[in-house]
Amino acid sequence: MSNIIYEDSLIKVEVEPFEIPWIKIFTQEPIKELSLCNDKLRLYLFDTINIIEKIMLTQLNPDKINISSFGNYVPHVHFHVQARYKNDSYFPEPTWGKKQREMNFEIKHIEELYSKITNQLKERKNIDK
């Protein structure tokens, strides 16, 4: 099963299977650094991040949203957007850090979150058209 929930000519958006909601946004072109993206693509990436963050905030009521971009293993421009909770397994550490505890709650309605993200990304004015 593909984890891609949205794709167009500029980006693809996929779910990272994890205990917390975690969305990754990749450029379609294999661009190594954000500064190498043209203005149109850079703005499109940030607009996508903004849409996803707002949906996560309203649908999930997390304690914090983490947005990160590093690509040492995958040298391709991409961003991670994560809904974080004070009692998730890693908080306040990054999800790549040291585990702090076992998460003892379930994120409800996660498929609805992914559907809402997909729909809003489809409905926005696509700048590559």
Beta strands, then each sheet from edge to edge (+ up, - down):
strand 1: 4-7
strand 2: 11-15
strand 3: 22-27
strand 4: 64-68
strand 5: 78-84
sheet 1: 1+ 2- 3+ 5- 4+
end
